[in-house]
């Protein structure tokens, strides 16, 4: 695992009903956001910010919050983990797992995640979950069958939630 300050920040946002498309178009203009994914679940959007200083992350999140149809944001900056093992594909489904682990097992869980098909990246984050992990596969069903079902059986994880993205957008 790498330990450095080059891990992304994830922003989980809720948006006024029916306004996600407009918000996504506005977010595409923000140069600090390298992934925008409309998702199913308790959030409407998952954003990944480019690694940056705490001040610049704060400024970017402030800009996101200033978009009129963004209702809430929940921000988690990665501190350790495994960075992308492959390039993200715009045409493939994306899963974002929010994992809560036993007290001392996050590093071991991330190592185990990396052996599951579809794994792309994972970071330990402070806050209401311990790890944010990203998956890609041809379809959302493939993510559920090959990845998510296996995550719940890993030792050390006591809670998991996976948000499934439709039409994720990645900046090069």
ZADO-1210 file (C-alpha; in nm, 4 decimals, padded with zeros to 6 digits):
<atoms>
<atom x="00.0000" y="00.0000" z="00.0000" code="UNK" pos="1"/>
<atom x="00.1099" y="00.3528" z="-00.0656" code="UNK" pos="2"/>
<atom x="00.1235" y="00.6130" z="00.2061" code="UNK" pos="3"/>
<atom x="00.1367" y="00.9645" z="00.0685" code="UNK" pos="4"/>
<atom x="-00.0683" y="01.2751" z="00.0214" code="UNK" pos="5"/>
<atom x="-00.1768" y="01.1853" z="-00.3316" code="UNK" pos="6"/>
<atom x="-00.5107" y="01.0263" z="-00.2545" code="UNK" pos="7"/>
<atom x="-00.8358" y="01.1732" z="-00.3847" code="UNK" pos="8"/>
<atom x="-01.1195" y="01.3277" z="-00.1903" code="UNK" pos="9"/>
<atom x="-01.4674" y="01.1834" z="-00.2405" code="UNK" pos="10"/>
<atom x="-01.7734" y="01.4059" z="-00.2184" code="UNK" pos="11"/>
<atom x="-02.1136" y="01.2411" z="-00.1770" code="UNK" pos="12"/>
<atom x="-02.3948" y="01.4814" z="-00.2674" code="UNK" pos="13"/>
<atom x="-02.7709" y="01.4935" z="-00.2622" code="UNK" pos="14"/>
<atom x="-02.9479" y="01.7047" z="-00.5221" code="UNK" pos="15"/>
<atom x="-03.2964" y="01.8491" z="-00.5603" code="UNK" pos="16"/>
<atom x="-03.5249" y="01.5932" z="-00.7312" code="UNK" pos="17"/>
<atom x="-03.4985" y="01.5935" z="-01.1095" code="UNK" pos="18"/>
<atom x="-03.1993" y="01.8292" z="-01.1132" code="UNK" pos="19"/>
<atom x="-02.9058" y="01.5841" z="-01.1275" code="UNK" pos="20"/>
<atom x="-02.8495" y="01.6311" z="-01.5015" code="UNK" pos="21"/>
<atom x="-02.8188" y="02.0089" z="-01.4634" code="UNK" pos="22"/>
<atom x="-02.5860" y="01.9741" z="-01.1642" code="UNK" pos="23"/>
<atom x="-02.3663" y="01.7236" z="-01.3525" code="UNK" pos="24"/>
<atom x="-02.3304" y="01.9663" z="-01.6436" code="UNK" pos="25"/>
<atom x="-02.2238" y="02.2408" z="-01.4061" code="UNK" pos="26"/>
<atom x="-01.9797" y="02.0098" z="-01.2245" code="UNK" pos="27"/>
<atom x="-01.8141" y="01.9089" z="-01.5544" code="UNK" pos="28"/>
<atom x="-01.6789" y="02.2642" z="-01.5758" code="UNK" pos="29"/>
<atom x="-01.4899" y="02.2298" z="-01.2451" code="UNK" pos="30"/>
<atom x="-01.1290" y="02.1375" z="-01.3249" code="UNK" pos="31"/>
<atom x="-01.0699" y="01.9885" z="-00.9778" code="UNK" pos="32"/>
<atom x="-01.3301" y="01.7124" z="-01.0239" code="UNK" pos="33"/>
<atom x="-01.2067" y="01.4063" z="-01.2151" code="UNK" pos="34"/>
<atom x="-01.5087" y="01.1771" z="-01.1663" code="UNK" pos="35"/>
<atom x="-01.8808" y="01.2490" z="-01.1589" code="UNK" pos="36"/>
<atom x="-02.1153" y="00.9563" z="-01.1033" code="UNK" pos="37"/>
<atom x="-02.4927" y="00.9732" z="-01.0628" code="UNK" pos="38"/>
<atom x="-02.5693" y="00.6870" z="-00.8224" code="UNK" pos="39"/>
<atom x="-02.8497" y="00.4883" z="-00.6646" code="UNK" pos="40"/>
<atom x="-02.8822" y="00.4882" z="-00.2871" code="UNK" pos="41"/>
<atom x="-02.8746" y="00.7514" z="-00.0161" code="UNK" pos="42"/>
<atom x="-02.6727" y="00.9929" z="-00.2308" code="UNK" pos="43"/>
<atom x="-02.7478" y="01.1245" z="-00.5794" code="UNK" pos="44"/>
<atom x="-02.3890" y="01.1905" z="-00.6904" code="UNK" pos="45"/>
<atom x="-02.0419" y="01.0666" z="-00.6069" code="UNK" pos="46"/>
<atom x="-01.7606" y="01.3015" z="-00.7039" code="UNK" pos="47"/>
<atom x="-01.3895" y="01.2353" z="-00.6887" code="UNK" pos="48"/>
<atom x="-01.1652" y="01.5381" z="-00.6523" code="UNK" pos="49"/>
<atom x="-00.8090" y="01.5397" z="-00.7730" code="UNK" pos="50"/>
<atom x="-00.5513" y="01.5103" z="-00.4928" code="UNK" pos="51"/>
<atom x="-00.4855" y="01.8578" z="-00.3591" code="UNK" pos="52"/>
<atom x="-00.4026" y="02.0636" z="-00.0521" code="UNK" pos="53"/>
<atom x="-00.6626" y="02.0815" z="00.2258" code="UNK" pos="54"/>
<atom x="-00.7256" y="02.4477" z="00.1417" code="UNK" pos="55"/>
<atom x="-00.7925" y="02.3716" z="-00.2270" code="UNK" pos="56"/>
<atom x="-01.0173" y="02.0765" z="-00.1359" code="UNK" pos="57"/>
<atom x="-01.2137" y="02.3093" z="00.0911" code="UNK" pos="58"/>
<atom x="-01.2461" y="02.5686" z="-00.1890" code="UNK" pos="59"/>
<atom x="-01.3666" y="02.3040" z="-00.4367" code="UNK" pos="60"/>
<atom x="-01.6237" y="02.1660" z="-00.1919" code="UNK" pos="61"/>
<atom x="-01.7407" y="02.5226" z="-00.1258" code="UNK" pos="62"/>
<atom x="-01.7919" y="02.5689" z="-00.5026" code="UNK" pos="63"/>
<atom x="-01.9898" y="02.2432" z="-00.5182" code="UNK" pos="64"/>
<atom x="-02.2082" y="02.3541" z="-00.2264" code="UNK" pos="65"/>
<atom x="-02.2767" y="02.6857" z="-00.3999" code="UNK" pos="66"/>
<atom x="-02.4544" y="02.5101" z="-00.6893" code="UNK" pos="67"/>
<atom x="-02.8186" y="02.5949" z="-00.6226" code="UNK" pos="68"/>
<atom x="-02.9579" y="02.2411" z="-00.6643" code="UNK" pos="69"/>
<atom x="-02.6976" y="02.0725" z="-00.4418" code="UNK" pos="70"/>
<atom x="-02.8745" y="02.0055" z="-00.1123" code="UNK" pos="71"/>
<atom x="-02.6072" y="01.8291" z="00.0978" code="UNK" pos="72"/>
<atom x="-02.2468" y="01.7158" z="00.0696" code="UNK" pos="73"/>
<atom x="-02.0495" y="01.4614" z="00.2697" code="UNK" pos="74"/>
<atom x="-01.6729" y="01.4837" z="00.2132" code="UNK" pos="75"/>
<atom x="-01.4086" y="01.2146" z="00.2766" code="UNK" pos="76"/>
<atom x="-01.0383" y="01.2563" z="00.1961" code="UNK" pos="77"/>
<atom x="-00.8337" y="00.9422" z="00.1450" code="UNK" pos="78"/>
<atom x="-00.5219" y="00.8977" z="00.3549" code="UNK" pos="79"/>
<atom x="-00.3903" y="00.5567" z="00.2568" code="UNK" pos="80"/>
<atom x="-00.4879" y="00.2771" z="00.0236" code="UNK" pos="81"/>
<atom x="-00.4434" y="00.1465" z="-00.3263" code="UNK" pos="82"/>
<atom x="-00.4661" y="00.3896" z="-00.6130" code="UNK" pos="83"/>
<atom x="-00.6218" y="00.2928" z="-00.9474" code="UNK" pos="84"/>
<atom x="-00.4989" y="-00.0391" z="-01.0779" code="UNK" pos="85"/>
<atom x="-00.6467" y="00.0341" z="-01.4192" code="UNK" pos="86"/>
<atom x="-00.7887" y="00.3266" z="-01.6120" code="UNK" pos="87"/>
<atom x="-01.1523" y="00.4133" z="-01.5517" code="UNK" pos="88"/>
<atom x="-01.3817" y="00.3505" z="-01.8468" code="UNK" pos="89"/>
<atom x="-01.6712" y="00.5878" z="-01.9227" code="UNK" pos="90"/>
<atom x="-01.8788" y="00.3136" z="-02.0828" code="UNK" pos="91"/>
<atom x="-01.8587" y="00.0706" z="-01.7906" code="UNK" pos="92"/>
<atom x="-02.0735" y="00.0522" z="-01.4785" code="UNK" pos="93"/>
<atom x="-01.9243" y="00.1829" z="-01.1539" code="UNK" pos="94"/>
<atom x="-01.9794" y="00.0714" z="-00.7963" code="UNK" pos="95"/>
<atom x="-01.8744" y="00.2751" z="-00.4927" code="UNK" pos="96"/>
<atom x="-01.8568" y="00.0728" z="-00.1717" code="UNK" pos="97"/>
<atom x="-01.8699" y="00.2464" z="00.1649" code="UNK" pos="98"/>
<atom x="-01.7203" y="00.0061" z="00.4174" code="UNK" pos="99"/>
<atom x="-01.7081" y="00.0113" z="00.7954" code="UNK" pos="100"/>
<atom x="-01.4399" y="-00.2118" z="00.9456" code="UNK" pos="101"/>
<atom x="-01.3365" y="-00.3464" z="01.2798" code="UNK" pos="102"/>
<atom x="-01.1007" y="-00.1077" z="01.4562" code="UNK" pos="103"/>
<atom x="-00.7603" y="-00.2225" z="01.3249" code="UNK" pos="104"/>
<atom x="-00.8374" y="-00.4027" z="01.0004" code="UNK" pos="105"/>
<atom x="-00.8641" y="-00.1335" z="00.7288" code="UNK" pos="106"/>
<atom x="-00.5229" y="-00.2006" z="00.5700" code="UNK" pos="107"/>
<atom x="-00.5826" y="-00.5752" z="00.5637" code="UNK" pos="108"/>
<atom x="-00.9310" y="-00.5277" z="00.4164" code="UNK" pos="109"/>
<atom x="-00.7919" y="-00.3093" z="00.1366" code="UNK" pos="110"/>
<atom x="-00.5350" y="-00.5777" z="00.0502" code="UNK" pos="111"/>
<atom x="-00.8169" y="-00.8343" z="00.0337" code="UNK" pos="112"/>
<atom x="-01.0313" y="-00.6048" z="-00.1826" code="UNK" pos="113"/>
<atom x="-00.7539" y="-00.5770" z="-00.4398" code="UNK" pos="114"/>
<atom x="-00.7877" y="-00.9476" z="-00.5224" code="UNK" pos="115"/>
<atom x="-01.1593" y="-00.9240" z="-00.6072" code="UNK" pos="116"/>
<atom x="-01.2538" y="-00.8953" z="-00.9779" code="UNK" pos="117"/>
<atom x="-01.3522" y="-00.5449" z="-01.0833" code="UNK" pos="118"/>
<atom x="-01.1525" y="-00.3712" z="-00.8094" code="UNK" pos="119"/>
<atom x="-01.0142" y="-00.0327" z="-00.9209" code="UNK" pos="120"/>
<atom x="-00.9126" y="00.1624" z="-00.6095" code="UNK" pos="121"/>
<atom x="-00.9665" y="00.1960" z="-00.2358" code="UNK" pos="122"/>
<atom x="-00.8762" y="00.4539" z="00.0275" code="UNK" pos="123"/>
<atom x="-00.9043" y="00.4671" z="00.4022" code="UNK" pos="124"/>
<atom x="-01.1070" y="00.7710" z="00.5036" code="UNK" pos="125"/>
<atom x="-01.2008" y="00.9265" z="00.8368" code="UNK" pos="126"/>
<atom x="-01.5658" y="00.9693" z="00.9184" code="UNK" pos="127"/>
<atom x="-01.8781" y="00.7579" z="00.9099" code="UNK" pos="128"/>
<atom x="-01.7116" y="00.4864" z="00.6986" code="UNK" pos="129"/>
<atom x="-01.3554" y="00.3575" z="00.7029" code="UNK" pos="130"/>
<atom x="-01.2940" y="00.2702" z="00.3372" code="UNK" pos="131"/>
<atom x="-01.4224" y="00.3951" z="00.0028" code="UNK" pos="132"/>
<atom x="-01.3678" y="00.1337" z="-00.2705" code="UNK" pos="133"/>
<atom x="-01.4413" y="00.1692" z="-00.6425" code="UNK" pos="134"/>
<atom x="-01.5336" y="-00.1127" z="-00.8804" code="UNK" pos="135"/>
<atom x="-01.5936" y="-00.1337" z="-01.2540" code="UNK" pos="136"/>
<atom x="-01.7511" y="-00.4001" z="-01.4691" code="UNK" pos="137"/>
<atom x="-01.9509" y="-00.4295" z="-01.7873" code="UNK" pos="138"/>
<atom x="-02.2833" y="-00.3950" z="-01.6011" code="UNK" pos="139"/>
<atom x="-02.4105" y="-00.3111" z="-01.2532" code="UNK" pos="140"/>
<atom x="-02.5239" y="-00.6734" z="-01.2223" code="UNK" pos="141"/>
<atom x="-02.1651" y="-00.7859" z="-01.2846" code="UNK" pos="142"/>
<atom x="-02.0435" y="-00.5554" z="-01.0078" code="UNK" pos="143"/>
<atom x="-02.2963" y="-00.7040" z="-00.7666" code="UNK" pos="144"/>
<atom x="-02.2192" y="-01.0660" z="-00.8655" code="UNK" pos="145"/>
<atom x="-01.8411" y="-01.0523" z="-00.8891" code="UNK" pos="146"/>
<atom x="-01.7525" y="-00.7858" z="-00.6332" code="UNK" pos="147"/>
<atom x="-02.0149" y="-00.6761" z="-00.3843" code="UNK" pos="148"/>
<atom x="-02.1286" y="-01.0256" z="-00.2877" code="UNK" pos="149"/>
<atom x="-01.7677" y="-01.1145" z="-00.2021" code="UNK" pos="150"/>
<atom x="-01.7059" y="-00.7955" z="-00.0009" code="UNK" pos="151"/>
<atom x="-01.9667" y="-00.8801" z="00.2614" code="UNK" pos="152"/>
<atom x="-01.7843" y="-01.2082" z="00.3371" code="UNK" pos="153"/>
<atom x="-01.4446" y="-01.0501" z="00.4049" code="UNK" pos="154"/>
<atom x="-01.3230" y="-01.0748" z="00.7638" code="UNK" pos="155"/>
<atom x="-01.3035" y="-00.7389" z="00.9373" code="UNK" pos="156"/>
<atom x="-01.5972" y="-00.5725" z="00.7586" code="UNK" pos="157"/>
<atom x="-01.9065" y="-00.5309" z="00.9699" code="UNK" pos="158"/>
<atom x="-02.1054" y="-00.2954" z="00.7463" code="UNK" pos="159"/>
<atom x="-02.1045" y="-00.2300" z="00.3731" code="UNK" pos="160"/>
<atom x="-02.3130" y="-00.0239" z="00.1361" code="UNK" pos="161"/>
<atom x="-02.2566" y="-00.0033" z="-00.2378" code="UNK" pos="162"/>
<atom x="-02.3812" y="00.2796" z="-00.4553" code="UNK" pos="163"/>
<atom x="-02.4258" y="00.1843" z="-00.8206" code="UNK" pos="164"/>
<atom x="-02.3526" y="00.4467" z="-01.0842" code="UNK" pos="165"/>
<atom x="-02.5176" y="00.4860" z="-01.4153" code="UNK" pos="166"/>
<atom x="-02.3372" y="00.6925" z="-01.6802" code="UNK" pos="167"/>
<atom x="-02.0243" y="00.7804" z="-01.4803" code="UNK" pos="168"/>
<atom x="-01.8139" y="01.0590" z="-01.6267" code="UNK" pos="169"/>
<atom x="-01.4344" y="01.0558" z="-01.5950" code="UNK" pos="170"/>
<atom x="-01.2024" y="01.3349" z="-01.6988" code="UNK" pos="171"/>
<atom x="-00.8777" y="01.2235" z="-01.8537" code="UNK" pos="172"/>
</atoms>
